[in-house]
Amino acid sequence: MTVENPSTLLEVQDLKVSYGGIQALKGISLTIAQGELVTLIGSNGAGKTTTLKALAGLLHPTSGQIQYQDKSLLHVPAHQRVVNGISLVPEGRGIFARLTVEENLQMGAYIRHDKAAIAADLERQYVLFPRLAERRAQLAGTLSGGEQQMVAMARALMSRPTLLMLDEPSMGLAPLMVEKIFETISNISAQGVTILLVEQNAKLALEAAQRGYVLESGSITLSGAASELLGSDAVQRAYLGA
């Protein structure tokens, strides 16, 4: 989505996170403007998931700043960040296997009390994810991996996020399903939702995004327009198999 004079939605400054005696993030800084689709790429263990968990309030930084809509998030608990418009689709999906598809989606709206609007949003998710409409009464644990990823994404959207964070949405999926998931990510972005995408498939991520950051061993080593990163020799050698 092209945004005219976009305002900064999220600003991270010198963020450091340590756990288990290991410094997982060594002072990263990044910004995301309202309406952008920004990707964070890097190898396993680079700190991508740690970054998302810190932004979601699931990990506590040792230092640094997280500004969201010009307000600090450092002392805001995870559940309140959802209320504030931040939603995370975790790596591994984290669906409720023993609940139906529709019950999973309703769980995504647990912070809301507007029943008519929730019902309308449910139907919007079924338009966005037609396969879920066919399986709304099916137990989520019996779905394929790709369908479970759709459930996780639709559930996150039920909180009406301003910032949607996606952690490895293509992991373990067949190529055709990966294509469908990325098509849906583009559709969500086109609707005006700001997206921070963590994705092992650097080529797909950079093709979908407007801007990108490269994270290596807890530090950001490159950043810029996604098209520029796609053409970077360093990115091609490290992540694109060139």
C-alpha positions as CSV (number, residue, x, y, z in Angstrom):
1,M,0.0,0.0,0.0
2,T,1.3,3.5,-0.9
3,V,1.0,6.0,1.9
4,E,1.3,9.7,1.4
5,N,3.4,11.5,4.0
6,P,3.2,8.5,6.4
7,S,3.5,9.2,10.1
8,T,5.8,7.0,12.2
9,L,3.8,4.3,14.0
10,L,6.6,2.4,15.7
11,E,10.1,3.6,16.6
12,V,12.6,1.3,18.3
13,Q,15.8,2.8,19.6
14,D,18.9,0.9,20.8
15,L,16.9,-2.1,22.0
16,K,18.8,-4.7,24.0
17,V,17.3,-8.0,25.2
18,S,19.1,-10.7,27.2
19,Y,17.9,-14.0,28.6
20,G,19.7,-17.1,29.8
21,G,22.9,-15.2,30.0
22,I,22.9,-14.4,26.3
23,Q,22.5,-11.0,24.8
24,A,20.0,-11.7,22.0
25,L,19.6,-8.1,20.8
26,K,22.6,-5.8,20.9
27,G,21.0,-2.4,20.5
28,I,18.8,-2.5,17.4
29,S,16.9,0.5,16.0
30,L,14.1,0.5,13.5
31,T,11.1,2.5,12.4
32,I,7.8,1.6,10.8
33,A,5.5,4.1,9.3
34,Q,1.7,3.9,9.3
35,G,0.6,1.6,6.5
36,E,4.0,0.1,5.7
37,L,4.9,-3.5,5.2
38,V,8.4,-3.9,6.6
39,T,10.3,-7.1,6.7
40,L,13.0,-8.3,9.1
41,I,15.2,-11.0,7.6
42,G,18.1,-13.0,8.9
43,S,19.4,-16.5,9.6
44,N,18.2,-18.7,12.5
45,G,19.2,-17.3,15.8
46,A,19.7,-13.8,14.5
47,G,17.2,-12.4,17.0
48,K,14.1,-12.0,14.7
49,T,11.6,-13.7,17.0
50,T,13.2,-12.1,20.1
51,T,12.5,-8.7,18.4
52,L,8.8,-9.5,17.9
53,K,8.4,-10.9,21.4
54,A,9.9,-7.7,22.8
55,L,7.6,-5.6,20.8
56,A,4.6,-7.7,21.9
57,G,5.6,-7.5,25.6
58,L,6.5,-11.1,26.0
59,L,10.1,-10.3,26.6
60,H,11.4,-7.4,28.7
61,P,14.3,-5.3,27.2
62,T,17.3,-4.7,29.4
63,S,17.6,-1.2,27.8
64,G,16.4,0.9,24.9
65,Q,13.1,2.5,23.9
66,I,10.0,1.3,22.1
67,Q,7.7,4.1,21.0
68,Y,4.3,3.2,19.6
69,Q,2.0,6.0,18.4
70,D,4.4,8.4,20.2
71,K,4.0,6.6,23.6
72,S,6.5,4.4,25.3
73,L,5.6,0.7,25.5
74,L,8.4,-0.3,28.0
75,H,6.1,-0.7,31.0
76,V,2.9,-1.6,29.1
77,P,1.9,-5.3,29.6
78,A,1.4,-7.7,26.7
79,H,-2.4,-7.8,27.0
80,Q,-2.6,-4.0,27.0
81,R,-0.5,-3.8,23.8
82,V,-3.2,-5.9,22.1
83,V,-5.8,-3.3,23.3
84,N,-3.5,-0.6,21.9
85,G,-3.5,-2.3,18.5
86,I,-0.5,-4.6,18.4
87,S,-1.1,-8.2,17.4
88,L,1.4,-11.0,17.0
89,V,1.0,-14.2,14.9
90,P,3.6,-16.3,16.6
91,E,6.0,-18.8,15.0
92,G,4.3,-22.2,15.2
93,R,0.9,-20.5,15.0
94,G,-0.2,-21.2,18.6
95,I,-3.8,-22.1,17.7
96,F,-6.3,-23.6,20.1
97,A,-6.3,-27.2,18.6
98,R,-9.4,-28.3,20.5
99,L,-11.5,-25.4,19.6
100,T,-13.3,-24.9,16.3
101,V,-12.1,-22.5,13.6
102,E,-14.8,-20.1,14.6
103,E,-14.1,-20.3,18.3
104,N,-10.4,-19.6,17.6
105,L,-11.4,-16.5,15.7
106,Q,-13.7,-15.4,18.5
107,M,-10.8,-15.7,20.9
108,G,-9.0,-13.1,18.8
109,A,-11.7,-10.6,19.7
110,Y,-11.6,-11.3,23.5
111,I,-10.7,-7.6,24.2
112,R,-13.8,-6.4,22.4
113,H,-17.4,-6.2,23.5
114,D,-19.2,-4.9,20.3
115,K,-21.0,-8.1,19.4
116,A,-22.5,-6.9,16.1
117,A,-19.1,-5.6,14.9
118,I,-17.4,-8.8,16.0
119,A,-19.9,-10.9,14.0
120,A,-19.3,-8.6,11.0
121,D,-15.5,-9.0,11.4
122,L,-15.9,-12.8,11.5
123,E,-17.6,-12.6,8.1
124,R,-14.8,-10.4,6.8
125,Q,-12.3,-13.0,7.8
126,Y,-14.2,-15.7,5.9
127,V,-14.1,-13.5,2.8
128,L,-10.4,-13.0,3.3
129,F,-9.9,-16.7,4.0
130,P,-12.6,-18.6,2.1
131,R,-11.1,-21.9,3.1
132,L,-11.9,-21.1,6.8
133,A,-15.5,-20.3,5.9
134,E,-15.8,-23.9,4.7
135,R,-14.3,-25.2,7.9
136,R,-15.7,-22.9,10.5
137,A,-17.1,-25.7,12.6
138,Q,-14.1,-28.0,12.3
139,L,-11.6,-28.5,15.1
140,A,-8.6,-26.3,14.4
141,G,-6.2,-29.1,15.3
142,T,-7.4,-31.2,12.4
143,L,-6.6,-28.7,9.8
144,S,-3.5,-28.7,7.5
145,G,-0.5,-26.5,8.4
146,G,-1.5,-23.9,5.9
147,E,-5.1,-23.8,7.1
148,Q,-3.8,-23.4,10.7
149,Q,-1.7,-20.5,9.6
150,M,-4.8,-18.9,8.1
151,V,-6.6,-19.4,11.5
152,A,-3.7,-17.7,13.3
153,M,-3.7,-14.8,11.0
154,A,-7.5,-14.4,11.0
155,R,-7.6,-14.7,14.8
156,A,-5.0,-11.8,15.1
157,L,-7.0,-9.7,12.7
158,M,-10.1,-10.1,14.9
159,S,-8.5,-7.7,17.5
160,R,-8.5,-5.0,14.7
161,P,-4.8,-4.4,15.0
162,T,-3.0,-1.3,13.8
163,L,0.3,-3.2,13.7
164,L,0.2,-6.9,12.7
165,M,3.4,-8.8,13.4
166,L,3.9,-12.1,11.5
167,D,6.6,-14.6,12.7
168,E,7.6,-17.0,9.9
169,P,4.2,-17.4,8.3
170,S,5.5,-19.7,5.5
171,M,7.4,-22.1,7.8
172,G,6.7,-25.8,7.0
173,L,4.1,-25.0,4.3
174,A,3.9,-26.4,0.7
175,P,4.8,-24.0,-2.1
176,L,1.2,-23.5,-3.2
177,M,0.1,-22.7,0.3
178,V,3.0,-20.3,0.8
179,E,1.8,-18.4,-2.3
180,K,-1.7,-18.2,-0.9
181,I,-0.4,-16.9,2.5
182,F,1.7,-14.2,0.9
183,E,-1.2,-13.2,-1.4
184,T,-3.3,-12.7,1.7
185,I,-0.5,-10.7,3.4
186,S,-0.5,-8.4,0.5
187,N,-4.3,-8.1,0.7
188,I,-4.1,-7.3,4.4
189,S,-1.5,-4.6,3.7
190,A,-3.7,-3.1,1.0
191,Q,-6.4,-2.7,3.5
192,G,-4.2,-0.3,5.5
193,V,-2.9,-2.6,8.2
194,T,0.7,-1.9,9.1
195,I,2.8,-5.2,9.0
196,L,6.1,-6.2,10.4
197,L,7.0,-9.5,8.7
198,V,9.7,-11.9,10.0
199,E,10.3,-14.5,7.3
200,Q,13.0,-17.1,6.6
201,N,12.3,-16.9,2.8
202,A,14.1,-13.6,2.2
203,K,13.1,-13.4,-1.5
204,L,9.4,-13.6,-0.8
205,A,9.6,-11.3,2.1
206,L,11.5,-8.6,0.2
207,E,9.2,-8.9,-2.8
208,A,6.2,-8.3,-0.6
209,A,7.7,-5.5,1.5
210,Q,8.4,-1.8,0.9
211,R,11.4,-1.7,3.3
212,G,13.6,-4.3,5.0
213,Y,16.1,-4.7,7.8
214,V,18.8,-7.4,7.9
215,L,19.5,-8.8,11.4
216,E,22.7,-10.7,12.1
217,S,23.7,-12.0,15.6
218,G,21.4,-9.5,17.4
219,S,22.5,-6.5,15.3
220,I,21.0,-4.8,12.3
221,T,23.6,-4.8,9.6
222,L,21.7,-3.5,6.6
223,S,18.4,-1.6,6.0
224,G,16.7,0.1,3.1
225,A,14.1,-0.2,0.4
226,A,13.2,-3.8,-0.2
227,S,14.1,-3.5,-3.9
228,E,17.6,-2.3,-3.0
229,L,18.1,-5.1,-0.5
230,L,17.0,-7.6,-3.2
231,G,19.7,-6.3,-5.4
232,S,22.4,-6.2,-2.7
233,D,25.3,-8.6,-3.3
234,A,25.6,-9.3,0.5
235,V,21.9,-10.2,0.8
236,Q,22.0,-12.3,-2.4
237,R,25.0,-14.2,-1.1
238,A,23.7,-14.7,2.4
239,Y,20.0,-15.2,1.9
240,L,19.1,-15.7,-1.8
241,G,21.5,-18.4,-2.8
242,A,23.4,-16.2,-5.3
